[in-house]
Amino acid sequence: MKAGFPITDPEVSAVSSALQASLGLLVRRLRQPVEGELTLPEVSALSRLERAESATTSELARAEQITPQAMGMTLAGLGQRGLVERRPDPADRRRVVISVTEAGQQALRERRGVRAEQLAEALATGGFTRAELETLRAAAPLIERLGEHL
């Protein structure tokens, strides 16, 4: 909670509790690894690199709030599979920057596609009505906005 903003509305508390429980389940299920798929740390590192275009191991580690050694191990595994590449920093040749390769971008697209397919299948087979699907569609931007304010 941000300082200076006490929560006094019982409806806000009820909605926050319901969202925490339901989104927690959804996130846990989406994080379950699929055989041969990128791990969560690998996806996170690739996604950050994709957005930033390139970064150092230390920058990525800070952004992910892990040790540079842990990030180094993740990047080493990605590098062995050809999903990231290392090159000298053009601004400071003493530093090495890492960027996503085309194969890494493809791996991210595939993972996103698999997860989107899982969600689509759950929506199609979960007994959701058209009205419920519209409610979920309308809620998606609200949930994104909520995440941006956490």
C-alpha positions in Angstrom: 0.0 0.0 0.0 1.2 3.5 -0.8 1.7 5.8 2.1 -1.1 8.3 2.7 -3.8 6.2 1.0 -5.6 4.2 3.7 -8.1 1.7 2.4 -11.5 2.4 4.0 -13.9 1.1 1.4 -15.0 -2.5 2.2 -15.8 -3.1 -1.4 -12.2 -2.2 -2.4 -10.9 -4.7 0.1 -13.3 -7.4 -1.1 -12.4 -6.9 -4.7 -8.6 -7.0 -3.9 -9.0 -10.2 -1.9 -11.0 -11.9 -4.7 -8.5 -10.7 -7.4 -5.5 -11.9 -5.4 -7.0 -15.4 -5.0 -8.3 -15.8 -8.6 -5.3 -14.2 -10.3 -2.9 -16.2 -8.1 -4.4 -19.4 -9.3 -4.3 -18.3 -12.9 -0.6 -17.2 -12.6 0.4 -20.4 -10.9 -1.2 -22.5 -13.7 0.4 -20.4 -16.4 3.8 -20.7 -14.8 3.7 -24.5 -14.7 6.4 -25.6 -17.1 5.7 -27.5 -20.3 8.2 -30.1 -21.4 11.0 -28.6 -23.4 9.7 -25.1 -22.9 11.7 -22.1 -21.7 11.9 -21.7 -17.9 10.3 -18.7 -16.2 13.7 -17.0 -15.6 14.7 -17.6 -19.2 11.4 -16.1 -20.5 11.8 -13.2 -18.2 15.4 -12.5 -19.3 14.5 -12.9 -23.0 11.5 -10.6 -22.6 13.5 -7.9 -20.9 16.2 -8.1 -23.6 13.5 -8.0 -26.3 12.1 -4.8 -24.9 15.5 -3.2 -24.1 17.2 -4.5 -27.4 20.4 -5.1 -25.4 21.7 -5.0 -21.8 24.5 -6.2 -19.6 24.3 -9.1 -17.3 24.4 -6.7 -14.3 21.6 -4.6 -15.7 19.4 -7.6 -16.3 20.2 -9.0 -12.8 19.2 -5.7 -11.2 16.0 -5.5 -13.2 15.1 -9.1 -12.2 16.3 -8.5 -8.6 18.6 -11.5 -8.7 22.4 -11.9 -8.4 24.6 -11.3 -11.4 25.8 -14.9 -11.0 22.2 -16.3 -11.3 21.6 -14.2 -14.3 24.9 -15.2 -15.8 23.8 -18.9 -15.5 20.5 -18.2 -17.2 22.2 -16.3 -20.0 24.8 -19.0 -20.4 22.0 -21.6 -21.0 20.3 -19.2 -23.4 23.5 -18.6 -25.2 24.3 -22.3 -25.6 20.9 -22.7 -27.4 21.6 -19.7 -29.6 18.8 -17.6 -28.1 21.0 -14.7 -27.1 24.3 -13.3 -28.4 27.1 -11.4 -26.7 29.0 -8.6 -28.2 31.2 -5.7 -27.1 29.2 -2.6 -26.1 29.7 0.0 -28.9 29.8 2.8 -26.3 32.3 1.1 -24.0 34.3 -1.7 -25.6 35.2 -3.1 -22.1 31.6 -4.1 -21.4 29.7 -6.9 -23.0 26.0 -6.5 -24.0 23.6 -9.3 -24.6 20.8 -9.2 -27.1 18.1 -11.6 -28.3 18.8 -13.5 -31.5 16.1 -14.2 -34.1 15.9 -17.8 -32.6 15.3 -16.2 -29.2 12.5 -14.0 -30.6 11.0 -17.0 -32.2 11.2 -19.0 -28.9 9.3 -16.2 -27.2 6.7 -16.0 -29.9 6.2 -19.8 -29.6 5.9 -19.7 -25.8 3.4 -16.8 -26.0 1.5 -18.8 -28.6 1.4 -21.9 -26.5 0.1 -20.0 -23.4 -2.5 -18.1 -25.5 -3.6 -21.5 -26.9 -3.9 -22.9 -23.4 -6.1 -19.9 -22.3 -8.2 -20.2 -25.5 -8.8 -23.9 -24.9 -9.8 -23.2 -21.2 -12.1 -20.4 -22.4 -13.6 -22.7 -25.1 -14.1 -25.7 -22.9 -14.7 -24.1 -19.5 -18.4 -23.6 -20.1 -18.1 -19.8 -20.4 -21.1 -18.0 -21.8 -20.8 -15.3 -24.5 -21.6 -12.7 -21.8 -18.9 -14.1 -19.5 -16.4 -14.0 -22.4 -17.3 -10.3 -23.0 -16.8 -9.6 -19.3 -13.4 -11.2 -19.4 -12.5 -9.2 -22.5 -13.6 -6.0 -20.8 -11.7 -6.9 -17.6 -8.3 -7.5 -19.4 -7.3 -3.8 -19.8 -8.4 -3.1 -16.3 -6.3 -5.9 -14.9 -3.3 -4.6 -17.0 -3.9 -1.1 -15.5 -4.0 -2.6 -12.0 -0.7 -4.4 -12.6 0.9 -1.1 -13.8 -0.1 0.5 -10.5 1.3 -2.2 -8.2 
